[in-house]
Amino acid sequence: MKSEKIMKYEDFKNLYNQLKRPCDIDILAESTGLDRELLNVIYTQRTVRETTRAYYRVERYAKDMLRDWHRGMSILQISEKAEFSPILTGLLMFKEMGKGRKEFWSYVRDPDMIPNARLKKEIIEITAADYVYSPWATEQQYKRGAWGENKLQTWLKEHNISFRTEKDLRGEFTKTPDCLFDRPITVNGWKINWIESKATFGDRTEVNKNLKKQLAPYLDMFGRGLVVYWFGYIDDVQLPDGVNIVDGTLTDHACNYADQC
């Protein structure tokens, strides 16, 4: 499978625009030869952004959605009509029924608790259909992030580089990178003090979000560093001097302590 780690913006946008439904992941994997996991990552990023933009608009129609449900439409059908997350459609309808968020999520995690047979069937249905907001999808995203962090740490250990993790640094700083070095290291000619792992695709929106929330504060606090986007990035992303960017080929490079070079 092709990974296409660094993409031109036009190529990325073409993929992004086609990834509207979960089934589009397999369709594009087959037609382009691109890695399915890469396409899944891009689909997830698009879906989160589209859902965030649409949430309050869709919420205004919760009463109409509940009316459609009482008339026989399933929650999944209603979500497809609204072009919205199946799970979050169910949540909005559940709240419209006067039920609590906590009760909804307990039913999603354990549908056998649901006394109503129709609701139980439909909760199972929307959970299976939601590739972003369901518990299984959230777990998949968590595991993807952990995979990236483990891959980074394994590579550093293979090069005998010591580091402190976010867990080690908890309480010392307001923000902490995934790996902070006690001594600067060099990678690909870069002299750096920290590395941040991102199991996402670095398009402009993603990189700008990460820059504002994490990368720029790390630069101010710890000096020069490196962010790795394991699933690649856009070739024209803009980062400030002192923050370098690399894709999954990071582990093809050697790294050493800067004072040993």
N, C-alpha and C positions, 0 to 999 in steps of 0.2 A: 504493500500500500504506500502511496505517496503521502508525505507529511506536510510538505510545503511550509516549512518553518517560518520563512520570512516572505510575506506576500506584498504585492503591490496593492494599493488602496482599491483600485478598480476591481481587481480580482476578488478581494475580500468582500467588497460591497455587493458584488454579484452573488456570491455564496450567501451572504447575510440576508439578502432580499428574498432568496429562494427557500430559506429555512423557516417556513411559517408553521409547519405542523410536525409532530414527531416522525410521521412516515417519510417526511422529506429527507431525514437523515440517511436512511437506507437508500432512497432513490438517488441522492447525490453521491453517496459512497460508490454506488454501482456505476453511475454515469461518468464520474470524474476520476475514480481510482483513489480519492483522498481517504485518509484514515477516518474510520467511523467515529472514534473518540474525539478527534479534532472537530468534526462536524457537530457532535453532541455538545461540545463545549461552546461553540459559536451559537448553536440553537438556544442553549440555556441562557447565555448572555443576552441574546435578543429578546427572549421571552420575558426575562426579569425586567428589562427596560420597558417593553411594551405594556407589561402588566402594571408596572408602577405608574406609567402615564395614564392608563385607562381606569385605574382602580376607582377613583371617586366618581367618574362618569358612570361606570357600571353600577356602583353602589346606589346611585339615584334610582335605578330601575329594579331594585330588589323586590319591591312590592309587586311589580309586573311579572317578575320571574317566578315569584311564589304563586301568583295567580295561574301562570302557565302550568306550573307543576300540579296544582290542584285540578287542572283541566286534562291532565294525563301525560304531559311532556315529562321526560326524564331529566334529571339534573344534568346529565351529560349532553343531552340534546339542547338544553337551555344554554349551557356553556358554549356549545358550538355555534348556536345562533348569535350569542353575544361576542364570539371570538375572544373568549376569556378563559383563564385557568379553570379547569374542572373543579379542583379542590377549593379554590377561592370563591367560585360561584356557589358551591355548596355552603361555604362558610357564611356568605352574605345572605343566602336564603335561610339558613339556620338562625341567624341573628334576627331576621325579619319575623321568624316564628316566635321570637321572644326567648330563644334559647341562648345559652352562654357559649363563648368561644372555647372555654375549657372542656365543656361537655362535647362539643363538636369534635375537637381533636382526640378526645378519649374514644369516641366512636370510630374515627378514622383509623386509630391504632388498633382497636379491638372491635370490629363490627359485630362480633357475636354478642356484644352487650346491647345491641339495638333491638328493642322489642317489636318494632314495626317491620314486617317482612319486606315490604316495598322499599322502605328507606334503607334497610340493611343491604339489599341487592344493589341499590344505586350508589351507596357509599363505597361498596367494593368496586363497582364499575368506575367511578371517578378516580379512585385511588390508583387503579391499574392504568388509567388513561393519562394521568398527569406526570409528565416527565421532568417536572421542575419542583413543584410544591408538595408532592406526596412524601410520606416518610421514607419510602424506598429511594426516591430520587434525591432527597436531602442527604441520606446516608451515602449514596453514590458520590455526591459532591464532596462530602467530608472525606471519604476515602481517597478521592482524587487529590485533595489538598495534602493529606497525610503522605500519599505516595510521593509527591513532589518534594516534601520536606525530607523524607527518608532518603530519597535519591541524592539530594544535596548533601546530607550529612554523611552518607556512605562515601561519596566522592571525596569529601574533605578528609575523612578518616584514612582513606587509602593513600592520601598524600601527607599523612601525619600532621595535619593542621588542627590545632585545638581551637575550640570555639565555645561560646555560651549561647544557649537557646533562649527563646522567649520565656520558657518555663524557669530557666536558671535566673533570668533577669527580672522576673516579676517582683514588683515592689520597689525596684531601684530607679526605674525611669517611667515616665508617663507613656512612652511609646517604645517598642523594642522590635528590632528586625529578627528574622528567623535565625540568623547566625551572626554573632558579633565576635570579632577577633580581638584578643588582647594585644596582638602585634599585627601590623599591616601585612597583607599578603599581596602577591602579584599574580594576575591571571590575564593571559592574552595581552600583556604589556600594560595592564591597568594596575595601579596600586590602590588597594581598597581596604576598608576597615569593617565592612559588613556585606552580607548578601541577603536579599529577600527573595523567597520562592513564591511563584505564582503559577498555580495549575489552571491557568486561564489563557485566553488569547489576547495579546496586547494590541487591540485596536485603539483608536484615538480616545474614545470615551473611557475605556478601561484604564489606559495608561494615565489619562488626566485625573481620573478618580483616585487611583493609587498614588499619584504624585502628590495630590493635595492632602490626602489622609495619612500617608505613610512615608513616601520616599523623600519629599522635601523636609519634613521634620527629622528624619534620620540623617539627612545631609547636614542639617544645622547642628544636631546633637553629637554625631559621631564622625563627621567628615565624609570623605569619598566612599562610594559603595557601588554595588551591582545588583540589578534586579534580573532574575531569570524567569522568562515566560516559557514554560515547558512546551506549550502548544504553539509557540511562535508569536510573531508580532508584525505590525505594518511597517514597511520599510521607511516611511517618512515620519514616524513618531518623533516628537520633540521633547527632549529631556534637558535639564540644566547641566551645565558643566559640573562634573563631580558625581553624576549618577550615570553609570553605564548600563547598557541593556544587552542581553544575550538570550538565545533560544535554547532548546534542548541539547544543542551541540556543546554546551558548557562542559559536560563531562568528558568530551574529547580533548580538552585542554589540560595541560599540567598546571599546577599551582605550587607556589613556594612562599616562604616568608620573605618579605621584601629585603630584609637585612642579610639574607643569604644569597641574593642574586648578584 
